[in-house]
Every structure is written in C-alpha cells, then in structure tokens.
Amino acid sequence: MTVIVLIAAPDGLRGHLTRWMVEVNAGVFVGNPSRRIRDRLWDLLATRIGDGQAVLVEPADNEQGWAVRTAGRDRWRPTDYDGLILSARNRR
C-alpha cells in the first residue's frame, strides 16, 4: 500500500493523484500503484509541489517494511538511525 499526504499543494496535483489513488481525507491519498507509476507520480509531485509539502510512504525491503520520501518546504527529513527510519526536522 502507498500513502501520499499533500499539504498546501497546487489544485492540479490533487486531481492528478485521484487517477491512481483514493483521497480518504483532505490531502491524504491511499492506493496500490505499481513501482513505475509510484516513481512517476513522485517525480511529478516533487517538481510541482511549490510552497506546499508532500510525503510518500511506500513498501520497502527493509526492517520496517516501508520507506518515506518528502518534498517541499519546511519538511520532515527521513533519517536512518541504526537501521530504523526516523523523521527529523531542522532547527529554526
């Protein structure tokens, strides 16, 4: 399963995601796209997110079984801590 969360995203991105995923709440998309489609969706999101934020959680072959990608401003950054993926945020 793949989950994408968009915050303050341009309108066109939300509409594009609904072609492949279901919006279960405002800005929260869930689906099971193939890796190829997921990578193409992420490339689109990362280049068009502008001042918004995007987070993608996807299946991965690691200890936790999932991985995170982030894009946009003021974002949390996935950090590998001794094999576990944790979220870190830069201090202001």
PyMOL Python script that loads the backbone (N, CA, C, O; Angstrom):
from pymol import cmd

cmd.read_pdbstr("""\
ATOM      1  N   MET A   1       0.837  -1.172   0.000  1.00  0.00           N
ATOM      2  CA  MET A   1       0.000   0.000   0.000  1.00  0.00           C
ATOM      3  C   MET A   1       0.882   1.235   0.000  1.00  0.00           C
ATOM      4  O   MET A   1       1.947   1.257   0.617  1.00  0.00           O
ATOM      5  N   THR A   2       0.428   2.248  -0.693  1.00  0.00           N
ATOM      6  CA  THR A   2       1.135   3.523  -0.766  1.00  0.00           C
ATOM      7  C   THR A   2       0.232   4.615  -0.209  1.00  0.00           C
ATOM      8  O   THR A   2      -0.962   4.655  -0.507  1.00  0.00           O
ATOM      9  N   VAL A   3       0.810   5.506   0.607  1.00  0.00           N
ATOM     10  CA  VAL A   3       0.077   6.633   1.170  1.00  0.00           C
ATOM     11  C   VAL A   3       0.820   7.912   0.789  1.00  0.00           C
ATOM     12  O   VAL A   3       2.038   8.004   0.945  1.00  0.00           O
ATOM     13  N   ILE A   4       0.082   8.886   0.292  1.00  0.00           N
ATOM     14  CA  ILE A   4       0.653  10.200  -0.027  1.00  0.00           C
ATOM     15  C   ILE A   4      -0.144  11.253   0.736  1.00  0.00           C
ATOM     16  O   ILE A   4      -1.375  11.248   0.726  1.00  0.00           O
ATOM     17  N   VAL A   5       0.580  12.157   1.397  1.00  0.00           N
ATOM     18  CA  VAL A   5      -0.054  13.269   2.108  1.00  0.00           C
ATOM     19  C   VAL A   5       0.429  14.560   1.468  1.00  0.00           C
ATOM     20  O   VAL A   5       1.631  14.790   1.331  1.00  0.00           O
ATOM     21  N   LEU A   6      -0.525  15.399   1.079  1.00  0.00           N
ATOM     22  CA  LEU A   6      -0.209  16.698   0.491  1.00  0.00           C
ATOM     23  C   LEU A   6      -0.711  17.800   1.404  1.00  0.00           C
ATOM     24  O   LEU A   6      -1.832  17.732   1.908  1.00  0.00           O
ATOM     25  N   ILE A   7       0.114  18.817   1.620  1.00  0.00           N
ATOM     26  CA  ILE A   7      -0.263  19.987   2.402  1.00  0.00           C
ATOM     27  C   ILE A   7       0.002  21.212   1.541  1.00  0.00           C
ATOM     28  O   ILE A   7       1.100  21.391   1.016  1.00  0.00           O
ATOM     29  N   ALA A   8      -1.016  22.052   1.403  1.00  0.00           N
ATOM     30  CA  ALA A   8      -0.910  23.290   0.619  1.00  0.00           C
ATOM     31  C   ALA A   8      -0.373  23.026  -0.786  1.00  0.00           C
ATOM     32  O   ALA A   8       0.499  23.743  -1.276  1.00  0.00           O
ATOM     33  N   ALA A   9      -0.902  21.995  -1.419  1.00  0.00           N
ATOM     34  CA  ALA A   9      -0.456  21.630  -2.767  1.00  0.00           C
ATOM     35  C   ALA A   9      -1.291  22.354  -3.822  1.00  0.00           C
ATOM     36  O   ALA A   9      -2.455  22.670  -3.575  1.00  0.00           O
ATOM     37  N   PRO A  10      -0.721  22.615  -4.978  1.00  0.00           N
ATOM     38  CA  PRO A  10      -1.495  23.192  -6.073  1.00  0.00           C
ATOM     39  C   PRO A  10      -2.669  22.271  -6.442  1.00  0.00           C
ATOM     40  O   PRO A  10      -2.562  21.049  -6.338  1.00  0.00           O
ATOM     41  N   ASP A  11      -3.790  22.869  -6.875  1.00  0.00           N
ATOM     42  CA  ASP A  11      -5.002  22.093  -7.164  1.00  0.00           C
ATOM     43  C   ASP A  11      -4.783  20.971  -8.173  1.00  0.00           C
ATOM     44  O   ASP A  11      -5.331  19.883  -7.999  1.00  0.00           O
ATOM     45  N   GLY A  12      -4.017  21.200  -9.199  1.00  0.00           N
ATOM     46  CA  GLY A  12      -3.825  20.207 -10.240  1.00  0.00           C
ATOM     47  C   GLY A  12      -3.212  18.899  -9.740  1.00  0.00           C
ATOM     48  O   GLY A  12      -3.488  17.831 -10.287  1.00  0.00           O
ATOM     49  N   LEU A  13      -2.383  18.985  -8.702  1.00  0.00           N
ATOM     50  CA  LEU A  13      -1.745  17.764  -8.188  1.00  0.00           C
ATOM     51  C   LEU A  13      -2.758  16.829  -7.556  1.00  0.00           C
ATOM     52  O   LEU A  13      -2.692  15.615  -7.751  1.00  0.00           O
ATOM     53  N   ARG A  14      -3.693  17.384  -6.799  1.00  0.00           N
ATOM     54  CA  ARG A  14      -4.709  16.541  -6.152  1.00  0.00           C
ATOM     55  C   ARG A  14      -5.536  15.819  -7.208  1.00  0.00           C
ATOM     56  O   ARG A  14      -5.818  14.629  -7.067  1.00  0.00           O
ATOM     57  N   GLY A  15      -5.920  16.520  -8.249  1.00  0.00           N
ATOM     58  CA  GLY A  15      -6.700  15.904  -9.308  1.00  0.00           C
ATOM     59  C   GLY A  15      -5.917  14.819 -10.023  1.00  0.00           C
ATOM     60  O   GLY A  15      -6.472  13.785 -10.396  1.00  0.00           O
ATOM     61  N   HIS A  16      -4.635  15.054 -10.213  1.00  0.00           N
ATOM     62  CA  HIS A  16      -3.806  14.054 -10.890  1.00  0.00           C
ATOM     63  C   HIS A  16      -3.690  12.778 -10.051  1.00  0.00           C
ATOM     64  O   HIS A  16      -3.735  11.673 -10.593  1.00  0.00           O
ATOM     65  N   LEU A  17      -3.541  12.926  -8.744  1.00  0.00           N
ATOM     66  CA  LEU A  17      -3.409  11.747  -7.880  1.00  0.00           C
ATOM     67  C   LEU A  17      -4.673  10.897  -7.850  1.00  0.00           C
ATOM     68  O   LEU A  17      -4.597   9.678  -7.699  1.00  0.00           O
ATOM     69  N   THR A  18      -5.844  11.537  -7.993  1.00  0.00           N
ATOM     70  CA  THR A  18      -7.093  10.764  -7.923  1.00  0.00           C
ATOM     71  C   THR A  18      -7.258   9.823  -9.115  1.00  0.00           C
ATOM     72  O   THR A  18      -8.147   8.972  -9.107  1.00  0.00           O
ATOM     73  N   ARG A  19      -6.431   9.960 -10.120  1.00  0.00           N
ATOM     74  CA  ARG A  19      -6.462   8.995 -11.222  1.00  0.00           C
ATOM     75  C   ARG A  19      -5.921   7.637 -10.792  1.00  0.00           C
ATOM     76  O   ARG A  19      -6.282   6.607 -11.362  1.00  0.00           O
ATOM     77  N   TRP A  20      -5.044   7.641  -9.775  1.00  0.00           N
ATOM     78  CA  TRP A  20      -4.362   6.414  -9.375  1.00  0.00           C
ATOM     79  C   TRP A  20      -4.659   5.996  -7.948  1.00  0.00           C
ATOM     80  O   TRP A  20      -4.450   4.842  -7.576  1.00  0.00           O
ATOM     81  N   MET A  21      -5.154   6.946  -7.137  1.00  0.00           N
ATOM     82  CA  MET A  21      -5.330   6.667  -5.714  1.00  0.00           C
ATOM     83  C   MET A  21      -6.660   7.253  -5.239  1.00  0.00           C
ATOM     84  O   MET A  21      -7.273   8.065  -5.932  1.00  0.00           O
ATOM     85  N   VAL A  22      -7.102   6.830  -4.035  1.00  0.00           N
ATOM     86  CA  VAL A  22      -8.343   7.325  -3.445  1.00  0.00           C
ATOM     87  C   VAL A  22      -7.991   8.355  -2.387  1.00  0.00           C
ATOM     88  O   VAL A  22      -7.104   8.124  -1.565  1.00  0.00           O
ATOM     89  N   GLU A  23      -8.686   9.504  -2.400  1.00  0.00           N
ATOM     90  CA  GLU A  23      -8.466  10.526  -1.375  1.00  0.00           C
ATOM     91  C   GLU A  23      -9.377  10.195  -0.199  1.00  0.00           C
ATOM     92  O   GLU A  23     -10.579  10.452  -0.256  1.00  0.00           O
ATOM     93  N   VAL A  24      -8.811   9.625   0.869  1.00  0.00           N
ATOM     94  CA  VAL A  24      -9.598   9.170   2.016  1.00  0.00           C
ATOM     95  C   VAL A  24      -9.888  10.292   3.003  1.00  0.00           C
ATOM     96  O   VAL A  24     -10.800  10.171   3.821  1.00  0.00           O
ATOM     97  N   ASN A  25      -9.139  11.365   2.940  1.00  0.00           N
ATOM     98  CA  ASN A  25      -9.375  12.562   3.736  1.00  0.00           C
ATOM     99  C   ASN A  25      -8.705  13.703   2.984  1.00  0.00           C
ATOM    100  O   ASN A  25      -7.975  13.458   2.023  1.00  0.00           O
ATOM    101  N   ALA A  26      -8.931  14.914   3.389  1.00  0.00           N
ATOM    102  CA  ALA A  26      -8.355  16.046   2.652  1.00  0.00           C
ATOM    103  C   ALA A  26      -6.837  15.936   2.567  1.00  0.00           C
ATOM    104  O   ALA A  26      -6.146  16.022   3.582  1.00  0.00           O
ATOM    105  N   GLY A  27      -6.324  15.748   1.363  1.00  0.00           N
ATOM    106  CA  GLY A  27      -4.889  15.688   1.144  1.00  0.00           C
ATOM    107  C   GLY A  27      -4.231  14.355   1.465  1.00  0.00           C
ATOM    108  O   GLY A  27      -3.008  14.246   1.382  1.00  0.00           O
ATOM    109  N   VAL A  28      -5.013  13.326   1.834  1.00  0.00           N
ATOM    110  CA  VAL A  28      -4.462  12.004   2.153  1.00  0.00           C
ATOM    111  C   VAL A  28      -4.932  11.017   1.088  1.00  0.00           C
ATOM    112  O   VAL A  28      -6.128  10.762   0.952  1.00  0.00           O
ATOM    113  N   PHE A  29      -3.985  10.467   0.339  1.00  0.00           N
ATOM    114  CA  PHE A  29      -4.283   9.573  -0.773  1.00  0.00           C
ATOM    115  C   PHE A  29      -3.742   8.177  -0.475  1.00  0.00           C
ATOM    116  O   PHE A  29      -2.612   8.029  -0.009  1.00  0.00           O
ATOM    117  N   VAL A  30      -4.557   7.154  -0.749  1.00  0.00           N
ATOM    118  CA  VAL A  30      -4.168   5.773  -0.499  1.00  0.00           C
ATOM    119  C   VAL A  30      -4.395   4.971  -1.774  1.00  0.00           C
ATOM    120  O   VAL A  30      -5.396   5.154  -2.466  1.00  0.00           O
ATOM    121  N   GLY A  31      -3.461   4.085  -2.073  1.00  0.00           N
ATOM    122  CA  GLY A  31      -3.615   3.256  -3.252  1.00  0.00           C
ATOM    123  C   GLY A  31      -2.528   2.199  -3.319  1.00  0.00           C
ATOM    124  O   GLY A  31      -1.699   2.064  -2.419  1.00  0.00           O
ATOM    125  N   ASN A  32      -2.559   1.459  -4.408  1.00  0.00           N
ATOM    126  CA  ASN A  32      -1.580   0.397  -4.593  1.00  0.00           C
ATOM    127  C   ASN A  32      -1.008   0.456  -6.007  1.00  0.00           C
ATOM    128  O   ASN A  32      -1.076  -0.528  -6.745  1.00  0.00           O
ATOM    129  N   PRO A  33      -0.438   1.617  -6.394  1.00  0.00           N
ATOM    130  CA  PRO A  33       0.112   1.719  -7.756  1.00  0.00           C
ATOM    131  C   PRO A  33       1.405   0.908  -7.886  1.00  0.00           C
ATOM    132  O   PRO A  33       2.088   0.634  -6.899  1.00  0.00           O
ATOM    133  N   SER A  34       1.716   0.538  -9.106  1.00  0.00           N
ATOM    134  CA  SER A  34       2.974  -0.177  -9.346  1.00  0.00           C
ATOM    135  C   SER A  34       4.157   0.750  -9.040  1.00  0.00           C
ATOM    136  O   SER A  34       4.003   1.967  -8.938  1.00  0.00           O
ATOM    137  N   ARG A  35       5.323   0.150  -8.898  1.00  0.00           N
ATOM    138  CA  ARG A  35       6.517   0.964  -8.608  1.00  0.00           C
ATOM    139  C   ARG A  35       6.775   1.997  -9.706  1.00  0.00           C
ATOM    140  O   ARG A  35       7.162   3.130  -9.421  1.00  0.00           O
ATOM    141  N   ARG A  36       6.559   1.605 -10.941  1.00  0.00           N
ATOM    142  CA  ARG A  36       6.775   2.529 -12.055  1.00  0.00           C
ATOM    143  C   ARG A  36       5.832   3.729 -11.956  1.00  0.00           C
ATOM    144  O   ARG A  36       6.261   4.872 -12.117  1.00  0.00           O
ATOM    145  N   ILE A  37       4.561   3.473 -11.694  1.00  0.00           N
ATOM    146  CA  ILE A  37       3.597   4.568 -11.569  1.00  0.00           C
ATOM    147  C   ILE A  37       3.928   5.412 -10.346  1.00  0.00           C
ATOM    148  O   ILE A  37       3.874   6.641 -10.403  1.00  0.00           O
ATOM    149  N   ARG A  38       4.272   4.750  -9.231  1.00  0.00           N
ATOM    150  CA  ARG A  38       4.616   5.473  -7.993  1.00  0.00           C
ATOM    151  C   ARG A  38       5.800   6.406  -8.228  1.00  0.00           C
ATOM    152  O   ARG A  38       5.773   7.555  -7.789  1.00  0.00           O
ATOM    153  N   ASP A  39       6.829   5.933  -8.907  1.00  0.00           N
ATOM    154  CA  ASP A  39       8.003   6.764  -9.186  1.00  0.00           C
ATOM    155  C   ASP A  39       7.645   7.952 -10.084  1.00  0.00           C
ATOM    156  O   ASP A  39       8.139   9.062  -9.884  1.00  0.00           O
ATOM    157  N   ARG A  40       6.788   7.708 -11.069  1.00  0.00           N
ATOM    158  CA  ARG A  40       6.381   8.806 -11.950  1.00  0.00           C
ATOM    159  C   ARG A  40       5.532   9.819 -11.203  1.00  0.00           C
ATOM    160  O   ARG A  40       5.676  11.024 -11.410  1.00  0.00           O
ATOM    161  N   LEU A  41       4.637   9.334 -10.323  1.00  0.00           N
ATOM    162  CA  LEU A  41       3.836  10.255  -9.519  1.00  0.00           C
ATOM    163  C   LEU A  41       4.731  11.095  -8.612  1.00  0.00           C
ATOM    164  O   LEU A  41       4.516  12.297  -8.453  1.00  0.00           O
ATOM    165  N   TRP A  42       5.730  10.455  -8.022  1.00  0.00           N
ATOM    166  CA  TRP A  42       6.613  11.192  -7.118  1.00  0.00           C
ATOM    167  C   TRP A  42       7.426  12.252  -7.872  1.00  0.00           C
ATOM    168  O   TRP A  42       7.599  13.369  -7.384  1.00  0.00           O
ATOM    169  N   ASP A  43       7.914  11.902  -9.041  1.00  0.00           N
ATOM    170  CA  ASP A  43       8.644  12.895  -9.841  1.00  0.00           C
ATOM    171  C   ASP A  43       7.765  14.113 -10.123  1.00  0.00           C
ATOM    172  O   ASP A  43       8.225  15.252 -10.043  1.00  0.00           O
ATOM    173  N   LEU A  44       6.506  13.862 -10.451  1.00  0.00           N
ATOM    174  CA  LEU A  44       5.567  14.952 -10.710  1.00  0.00           C
ATOM    175  C   LEU A  44       5.341  15.787  -9.449  1.00  0.00           C
ATOM    176  O   LEU A  44       5.386  17.016  -9.498  1.00  0.00           O
ATOM    177  N   LEU A  45       5.099  15.116  -8.322  1.00  0.00           N
ATOM    178  CA  LEU A  45       4.848  15.830  -7.063  1.00  0.00           C
ATOM    179  C   LEU A  45       6.057  16.659  -6.642  1.00  0.00           C
ATOM    180  O   LEU A  45       5.927  17.829  -6.282  1.00  0.00           O
ATOM    181  N   ALA A  46       7.222  16.046  -6.692  1.00  0.00           N
ATOM    182  CA  ALA A  46       8.436  16.725  -6.217  1.00  0.00           C
ATOM    183  C   ALA A  46       8.767  17.966  -7.046  1.00  0.00           C
ATOM    184  O   ALA A  46       9.321  18.933  -6.523  1.00  0.00           O
ATOM    185  N   THR A  47       8.431  17.939  -8.323  1.00  0.00           N
ATOM    186  CA  THR A  47       8.754  19.094  -9.163  1.00  0.00           C
ATOM    187  C   THR A  47       7.681  20.178  -9.104  1.00  0.00           C
ATOM    188  O   THR A  47       7.973  21.347  -9.354  1.00  0.00           O
ATOM    189  N   ARG A  48       6.422  19.800  -8.771  1.00  0.00           N
ATOM    190  CA  ARG A  48       5.331  20.782  -8.802  1.00  0.00           C
ATOM    191  C   ARG A  48       4.791  21.166  -7.434  1.00  0.00           C
ATOM    192  O   ARG A  48       3.829  21.931  -7.362  1.00  0.00           O
ATOM    193  N   ILE A  49       5.363  20.670  -6.353  1.00  0.00           N
ATOM    194  CA  ILE A  49       4.796  20.931  -5.038  1.00  0.00           C
ATOM    195  C   ILE A  49       4.915  22.400  -4.639  1.00  0.00           C
ATOM    196  O   ILE A  49       4.121  22.877  -3.828  1.00  0.00           O
ATOM    197  N   GLY A  50       5.877  23.120  -5.184  1.00  0.00           N
ATOM    198  CA  GLY A  50       6.000  24.548  -4.902  1.00  0.00           C
ATOM    199  C   GLY A  50       6.220  24.837  -3.431  1.00  0.00           C
ATOM    200  O   GLY A  50       7.151  24.304  -2.828  1.00  0.00           O
ATOM    201  N   ASP A  51       5.366  25.684  -2.838  1.00  0.00           N
ATOM    202  CA  ASP A  51       5.495  26.045  -1.427  1.00  0.00           C
ATOM    203  C   ASP A  51       4.803  25.054  -0.500  1.00  0.00           C
ATOM    204  O   ASP A  51       4.832  25.234   0.718  1.00  0.00           O
ATOM    205  N   GLY A  52       4.184  24.018  -1.044  1.00  0.00           N
ATOM    206  CA  GLY A  52       3.496  23.027  -0.220  1.00  0.00           C
ATOM    207  C   GLY A  52       4.445  21.956   0.285  1.00  0.00           C
ATOM    208  O   GLY A  52       5.666  22.090   0.197  1.00  0.00           O
ATOM    209  N   GLN A  53       3.862  20.899   0.811  1.00  0.00           N
ATOM    210  CA  GLN A  53       4.642  19.772   1.317  1.00  0.00           C
ATOM    211  C   GLN A  53       4.029  18.471   0.799  1.00  0.00           C
ATOM    212  O   GLN A  53       2.811  18.367   0.656  1.00  0.00           O
ATOM    213  N   ALA A  54       4.872  17.490   0.522  1.00  0.00           N
ATOM    214  CA  ALA A  54       4.422  16.175   0.092  1.00  0.00           C
ATOM    215  C   ALA A  54       5.204  15.104   0.837  1.00  0.00           C
ATOM    216  O   ALA A  54       6.419  15.205   1.005  1.00  0.00           O
ATOM    217  N   VAL A  55       4.488  14.077   1.278  1.00  0.00           N
ATOM    218  CA  VAL A  55       5.105  12.931   1.946  1.00  0.00           C
ATOM    219  C   VAL A  55       4.550  11.676   1.295  1.00  0.00           C
ATOM    220  O   VAL A  55       3.338  11.549   1.119  1.00  0.00           O
ATOM    221  N   LEU A  56       5.420  10.756   0.938  1.00  0.00           N
ATOM    222  CA  LEU A  56       5.013   9.484   0.350  1.00  0.00           C
ATOM    223  C   LEU A  56       5.554   8.355   1.217  1.00  0.00           C
ATOM    224  O   LEU A  56       6.747   8.317   1.519  1.00  0.00           O
ATOM    225  N   VAL A  57       4.683   7.441   1.617  1.00  0.00           N
ATOM    226  CA  VAL A  57       5.079   6.242   2.370  1.00  0.00           C
ATOM    227  C   VAL A  57       4.808   5.057   1.458  1.00  0.00           C
ATOM    228  O   VAL A  57       3.690   4.882   0.971  1.00  0.00           O
ATOM    229  N   GLU A  58       5.842   4.237   1.226  1.00  0.00           N
ATOM    230  CA  GLU A  58       5.730   3.143   0.267  1.00  0.00           C
ATOM    231  C   GLU A  58       6.357   1.871   0.820  1.00  0.00           C
ATOM    232  O   GLU A  58       7.198   1.929   1.717  1.00  0.00           O
ATOM    233  N   PRO A  59       5.949   0.719   0.285  1.00  0.00           N
ATOM    234  CA  PRO A  59       6.563  -0.534   0.722  1.00  0.00           C
ATOM    235  C   PRO A  59       8.056  -0.555   0.372  1.00  0.00           C
ATOM    236  O   PRO A  59       8.464  -0.042  -0.670  1.00  0.00           O
ATOM    237  N   ALA A  60       8.860  -1.153   1.251  1.00  0.00           N
ATOM    238  CA  ALA A  60      10.297  -1.250   1.001  1.00  0.00           C
ATOM    239  C   ALA A  60      10.822  -2.547   1.611  1.00  0.00           C
ATOM    240  O   ALA A  60      10.242  -3.093   2.550  1.00  0.00           O
ATOM    241  N   ASP A  61      11.918  -3.018   1.061  1.00  0.00           N
ATOM    242  CA  ASP A  61      12.547  -4.253   1.541  1.00  0.00           C
ATOM    243  C   ASP A  61      13.575  -3.897   2.611  1.00  0.00           C
ATOM    244  O   ASP A  61      14.780  -4.028   2.397  1.00  0.00           O
ATOM    245  N   ASN A  62      13.083  -3.442   3.772  1.00  0.00           N
ATOM    246  CA  ASN A  62      13.963  -3.128   4.895  1.00  0.00           C
ATOM    247  C   ASN A  62      13.326  -3.643   6.188  1.00  0.00           C
ATOM    248  O   ASN A  62      12.281  -4.293   6.146  1.00  0.00           O
ATOM    249  N   GLU A  63      13.938  -3.361   7.313  1.00  0.00           N
ATOM    250  CA  GLU A  63      13.456  -3.884   8.590  1.00  0.00           C
ATOM    251  C   GLU A  63      12.019  -3.455   8.897  1.00  0.00           C
ATOM    252  O   GLU A  63      11.228  -4.251   9.402  1.00  0.00           O
ATOM    253  N   GLN A  64      11.688  -2.219   8.599  1.00  0.00           N
ATOM    254  CA  GLN A  64      10.358  -1.702   8.894  1.00  0.00           C
ATOM    255  C   GLN A  64       9.323  -2.081   7.837  1.00  0.00           C
ATOM    256  O   GLN A  64       8.122  -2.086   8.110  1.00  0.00           O
ATOM    257  N   GLY A  65       9.783  -2.392   6.652  1.00  0.00           N
ATOM    258  CA  GLY A  65       8.867  -2.764   5.585  1.00  0.00           C
ATOM    259  C   GLY A  65       8.298  -1.584   4.821  1.00  0.00           C
ATOM    260  O   GLY A  65       7.428  -1.761   3.969  1.00  0.00           O
ATOM    261  N   TRP A  66       8.773  -0.394   5.110  1.00  0.00           N
ATOM    262  CA  TRP A  66       8.306   0.789   4.401  1.00  0.00           C
ATOM    263  C   TRP A  66       9.408   1.837   4.351  1.00  0.00           C
ATOM    264  O   TRP A  66      10.379   1.782   5.106  1.00  0.00           O
ATOM    265  N   ALA A  67       9.233   2.792   3.445  1.00  0.00           N
ATOM    266  CA  ALA A  67      10.175   3.903   3.294  1.00  0.00           C
ATOM    267  C   ALA A  67       9.381   5.186   3.096  1.00  0.00           C
ATOM    268  O   ALA A  67       8.196   5.154   2.765  1.00  0.00           O
ATOM    269  N   VAL A  68      10.049   6.309   3.304  1.00  0.00           N
ATOM    270  CA  VAL A  68       9.403   7.619   3.217  1.00  0.00           C
ATOM    271  C   VAL A  68      10.175   8.502   2.249  1.00  0.00           C
ATOM    272  O   VAL A  68      11.406   8.494   2.226  1.00  0.00           O
ATOM    273  N   ARG A  69       9.431   9.267   1.448  1.00  0.00           N
ATOM    274  CA  ARG A  69      10.017  10.313   0.622  1.00  0.00           C
ATOM    275  C   ARG A  69       9.320  11.617   1.004  1.00  0.00           C
ATOM    276  O   ARG A  69       8.120  11.624   1.277  1.00  0.00           O
ATOM    277  N   THR A  70      10.058  12.705   1.024  1.00  0.00           N
ATOM    278  CA  THR A  70       9.462  14.004   1.336  1.00  0.00           C
ATOM    279  C   THR A  70       9.922  15.033   0.318  1.00  0.00           C
ATOM    280  O   THR A  70      11.003  14.919  -0.261  1.00  0.00           O
ATOM    281  N   ALA A  71       9.086  16.036   0.111  1.00  0.00           N
ATOM    282  CA  ALA A  71       9.426  17.142  -0.789  1.00  0.00           C
ATOM    283  C   ALA A  71       8.683  18.382  -0.331  1.00  0.00           C
ATOM    284  O   ALA A  71       7.640  18.301   0.318  1.00  0.00           O
ATOM    285  N   GLY A  72       9.243  19.533  -0.684  1.00  0.00           N
ATOM    286  CA  GLY A  72       8.578  20.787  -0.368  1.00  0.00           C
ATOM    287  C   GLY A  72       9.302  21.552   0.719  1.00  0.00           C
ATOM    288  O   GLY A  72      10.412  21.205   1.122  1.00  0.00           O
ATOM    289  N   ARG A  73       8.644  22.606   1.184  1.00  0.00           N
ATOM    290  CA  ARG A  73       9.234  23.485   2.183  1.00  0.00           C
ATOM    291  C   ARG A  73       8.980  22.971   3.593  1.00  0.00           C
ATOM    292  O   ARG A  73       8.024  22.238   3.845  1.00  0.00           O
ATOM    293  N   ASP A  74       9.856  23.371   4.500  1.00  0.00           N
ATOM    294  CA  ASP A  74       9.680  23.100   5.918  1.00  0.00           C
ATOM    295  C   ASP A  74       9.298  21.635   6.158  1.00  0.00           C
ATOM    296  O   ASP A  74       8.318  21.344   6.843  1.00  0.00           O
ATOM    297  N   ARG A  75      10.064  20.746   5.598  1.00  0.00           N
ATOM    298  CA  ARG A  75       9.683  19.338   5.629  1.00  0.00           C
ATOM    299  C   ARG A  75      10.451  18.536   6.660  1.00  0.00           C
ATOM    300  O   ARG A  75      11.562  18.879   7.062  1.00  0.00           O
ATOM    301  N   TRP A  76       9.815  17.461   7.067  1.00  0.00           N
ATOM    302  CA  TRP A  76      10.481  16.467   7.883  1.00  0.00           C
ATOM    303  C   TRP A  76      11.386  15.679   6.959  1.00  0.00           C
ATOM    304  O   TRP A  76      11.054  15.468   5.793  1.00  0.00           O
ATOM    305  N   ARG A  77      12.504  15.251   7.460  1.00  0.00           N
ATOM    306  CA  ARG A  77      13.504  14.559   6.655  1.00  0.00           C
ATOM    307  C   ARG A  77      13.679  13.140   7.202  1.00  0.00           C
ATOM    308  O   ARG A  77      14.035  12.973   8.369  1.00  0.00           O
ATOM    309  N   PRO A  78      13.428  12.092   6.357  1.00  0.00           N
ATOM    310  CA  PRO A  78      13.671  10.729   6.810  1.00  0.00           C
ATOM    311  C   PRO A  78      15.158  10.533   7.117  1.00  0.00           C
ATOM    312  O   PRO A  78      16.017  10.892   6.312  1.00  0.00           O
ATOM    313  N   THR A  79      15.451   9.963   8.283  1.00  0.00           N
ATOM    314  CA  THR A  79      16.824   9.781   8.715  1.00  0.00           C
ATOM    315  C   THR A  79      17.015   8.334   9.168  1.00  0.00           C
ATOM    316  O   THR A  79      16.239   7.809   9.967  1.00  0.00           O
ATOM    317  N   ASP A  80      18.051   7.711   8.646  1.00  0.00           N
ATOM    318  CA  ASP A  80      18.366   6.332   9.032  1.00  0.00           C
ATOM    319  C   ASP A  80      19.099   6.354  10.371  1.00  0.00           C
ATOM    320  O   ASP A  80      20.204   6.887  10.473  1.00  0.00           O
ATOM    321  N   TYR A  81      18.485   5.779  11.384  1.00  0.00           N
ATOM    322  CA  TYR A  81      19.094   5.719  12.704  1.00  0.00           C
ATOM    323  C   TYR A  81      19.295   4.256  13.061  1.00  0.00           C
ATOM    324  O   TYR A  81      18.381   3.594  13.554  1.00  0.00           O
ATOM    325  N   ASP A  82      20.498   3.759  12.807  1.00  0.00           N
ATOM    326  CA  ASP A  82      20.850   2.376  13.119  1.00  0.00           C
ATOM    327  C   ASP A  82      19.865   1.377  12.502  1.00  0.00           C
ATOM    328  O   ASP A  82      19.455   0.409  13.143  1.00  0.00           O
ATOM    329  N   GLY A  83      19.499   1.634  11.249  1.00  0.00           N
ATOM    330  CA  GLY A  83      18.619   0.722  10.528  1.00  0.00           C
ATOM    331  C   GLY A  83      17.146   1.072  10.611  1.00  0.00           C
ATOM    332  O   GLY A  83      16.340   0.507   9.871  1.00  0.00           O
ATOM    333  N   LEU A  84      16.775   1.989  11.492  1.00  0.00           N
ATOM    334  CA  LEU A  84      15.382   2.417  11.591  1.00  0.00           C
ATOM    335  C   LEU A  84      15.242   3.786  10.926  1.00  0.00           C
ATOM    336  O   LEU A  84      16.102   4.653  11.082  1.00  0.00           O
ATOM    337  N   ILE A  85      14.159   3.968  10.191  1.00  0.00           N
ATOM    338  CA  ILE A  85      13.898   5.261   9.570  1.00  0.00           C
ATOM    339  C   ILE A  85      13.101   6.108  10.553  1.00  0.00           C
ATOM    340  O   ILE A  85      11.985   5.757  10.938  1.00  0.00           O
ATOM    341  N   LEU A  86      13.691   7.227  10.949  1.00  0.00           N
ATOM    342  CA  LEU A  86      13.030   8.179  11.837  1.00  0.00           C
ATOM    343  C   LEU A  86      12.869   9.491  11.089  1.00  0.00           C
ATOM    344  O   LEU A  86      13.536   9.724  10.082  1.00  0.00           O
ATOM    345  N   SER A  87      11.985  10.346  11.581  1.00  0.00           N
ATOM    346  CA  SER A  87      11.785  11.652  10.966  1.00  0.00           C
ATOM    347  C   SER A  87      12.513  12.708  11.766  1.00  0.00           C
ATOM    348  O   SER A  87      12.403  12.758  12.991  1.00  0.00           O
ATOM    349  N   ALA A  88      13.259  13.553  11.072  1.00  0.00           N
ATOM    350  CA  ALA A  88      13.989  14.631  11.728  1.00  0.00           C
ATOM    351  C   ALA A  88      13.579  15.952  11.083  1.00  0.00           C
ATOM    352  O   ALA A  88      13.204  16.008   9.912  1.00  0.00           O
ATOM    353  N   ARG A  89      13.660  16.982  11.864  1.00  0.00           N
ATOM    354  CA  ARG A  89      13.315  18.312  11.360  1.00  0.00           C
ATOM    355  C   ARG A  89      14.435  19.256  11.729  1.00  0.00           C
ATOM    356  O   ARG A  89      14.946  19.216  12.848  1.00  0.00           O
ATOM    357  N   ASN A  90      14.817  20.099  10.801  1.00  0.00           N
ATOM    358  CA  ASN A  90      15.879  21.065  11.079  1.00  0.00           C
ATOM    359  C   ASN A  90      15.414  22.075  12.108  1.00  0.00           C
ATOM    360  O   ASN A  90      14.257  22.494  12.110  1.00  0.00           O
ATOM    361  N   ARG A  91      16.339  22.464  12.993  1.00  0.00           N
ATOM    362  CA  ARG A  91      16.025  23.509  13.964  1.00  0.00           C
ATOM    363  C   ARG A  91      15.942  24.840  13.261  1.00  0.00           C
ATOM    364  O   ARG A  91      16.628  25.075  12.267  1.00  0.00           O
ATOM    365  N   ARG A  92      15.120  25.690  13.769  1.00  0.00           N
ATOM    366  CA  ARG A  92      14.990  27.030  13.158  1.00  0.00           C
ATOM    367  C   ARG A  92      15.847  28.007  13.880  1.00  0.00           C
ATOM    368  O   ARG A  92      15.877  29.185  13.522  1.00  0.00           O
TER     369      ARG A  92
END
""", "prot")
cmd.dss("prot")
cmd.show_as("cartoon", "prot")
cmd.util.cbc("prot")
cmd.orient("prot")
